[in-house]
Amino acid sequence: MLTQVNASFIFPKGFKEVKAPDDEYFSFDYAMEIPGKDFEIWFQVKSQKANWDSYEHTQNSQSARQANPDSLYKDISAAQAIAFTGDKQYFVRNVPPDILARYNADIGRSYLLTLLDLPETKHYKYALLMILQKNHVGTILAVCFTNVKGPEFFKNINMASHCAKFKP
């Protein structure tokens, strides 16, 4: 999928691959953890190329007109946030332009979540969900899980912060 969205992934030091959830509740492509710490990341990569092609073909048709696929990142990330929290009570921010530039992304959002107590999420309490989009190409969604929202959580996020990005 990384090839379809013209992205790269470099496995970060200190992490171990774990099985990504792929069931009726959560469908992710890849997951990793820091052994011995309450910290895990799940990734989901989606291509928007087919959606974009379909969108371009329907632009001249009033009856078949579709929503712009470059706005789908909002719906994808909001749906995931609701699946993890059970409601719309979360803190959301747009990703600043300087951060987008680091990942060769055009737009993105981050969500700070207080999680439902679910076996699917291994009973983690908190998550930071981030979505980055390259227009006309695709999205990279990452969800970082922890039980303590403190400096250690953000230090762990920083350790993995450069592992996935869109190619220039």
N, C-alpha and C positions, 0 to 999 in steps of 0.2 A: 504494500500500500504506500510505503514511503516513496517508491519510484513514481507512482501515479500522481503524487502531489509534489514531486520534485523537492523532497526533503531529505535530510540526513539525520542519522542517529549515531552517537558515539557513547558506548556504555560507560557510565561514570564510575570512577574508582570508589571502592568501599561498598558497592551495592551487590545484590544477588538477585538473579531472575527468579520470579515466582509465577505461579499459574494465574493468568488473567481471568477474571470472571467472564463467562459467556453463557448467560442463561436468560430466562424470561424477565429478570429484574434489571440486570446490568450486562451490557455487552461491550467488552473492551478487547483491544488487540494485544496488549503487552502490559506486564506488571513487573515491578521490582521493589525490593526492600533493602533497608540497612539491617543486616543481621544483628540481633540483640537489642535493637531499639524499636520503639513504637513509632515506626515511620514506614510508609509504603506509598508507591506511586502507581497509578493505573493510567494507561495511554489509550486513546482512541484516535485513529486517523481516518478522515473521510475525504474522498475525492468529490469535487463539485463539477468536474469537467462534463460529465453526461448531463447534469442539471443545466449547466451553462449552455451547452449545445441545444438542448430542448428549448430553453428560454429564448435563445436567438431565433429559432425557427418559428416561434409563436408570436413574435413581436408585431407582426402585421395582421394578426388575427384577433378580432375583438372577442370571439367566443372561446378561444383556447389560450388567452393570455395568462401567463404565470407570474408568480412573484419573482423578483430578482434573486437569483441564487446567492449573490454576495451578501444578502441580508439574513441568510439561513443560520449563520453562526449564532445570532441572538436566540433563535428558537431552540437550536441544538443545546446550547449551554443552559438556557433557562429550564428546559425539560430535564436535563441532568440534575440541576440544582434542586428542582422540586422532587425528583425521585429520591435524592439523598436526604432531604429535609422534611418532606411530607407537606410542605406549604411554600409560600412565597416570602417567608421571613428570612432574608439573608442580605448581606452587605455586598453590593456590586459596584465595580469601578471599571471605567474604560482604561485600557492599557495605554500609557503615555507614548508619544511618538518616538522618544529616544530608546525605549525598551522594544518597541515594534521593530525599529531599525536593527537591533542586535539579532533579531530572529528572521529578518527579511520578510516580515509580515506587514500586511496593509492595515489590519484592524484587529482588535482583540478586547477581551473582558476578563476580569477576575472576580471570583465570588468567594467570600469567606462564609463557611457553612457550619452550623451546629447540626450534627447528624442525628437521624433516627437511630435508635438502638436496634441494629439489624445483624443477624448472623452473616448475611452476605457481605457486609462491610467489616466483619470481624469485630463488631462492637466498638469500633473507633468512635470517638466523640466529636472530632472536628476535622474539617477538610478545607483546603484551598483548591478551588477549581479554576483552571485557566484555559482559555481558548484563544488560539491565534488563527487568523485566516489570511491566506494569500488569495486575493481576488481572482476569480475565474478559475482557480486551481483546486483549493481544498482547505481543510481545517485540521489542526492538531489540538486535541483536548487532553489535558493532564489533570489528574486529581491526586493531590497529596494528602495523606491521612495521618492523623496523630491523636494522642489522648491528652496532650498538654499543649496549649497555644502559648508558647513562650519563645525565648531567643533560640533554644535548641531546634525547634520546629523550623524556624526561618533559616538557621544555619544548615539544616539538612536539605531544605529546598535549594539553597544556594549551591550545595554540592552537586546537585543534578540539573541546575538551571541552564547549562549549556549543552545538554545531551541531544536535544532535538531542535531542529530549525529548518526553515525553508532555505533552499539553495538560492544564491543570487541569480 
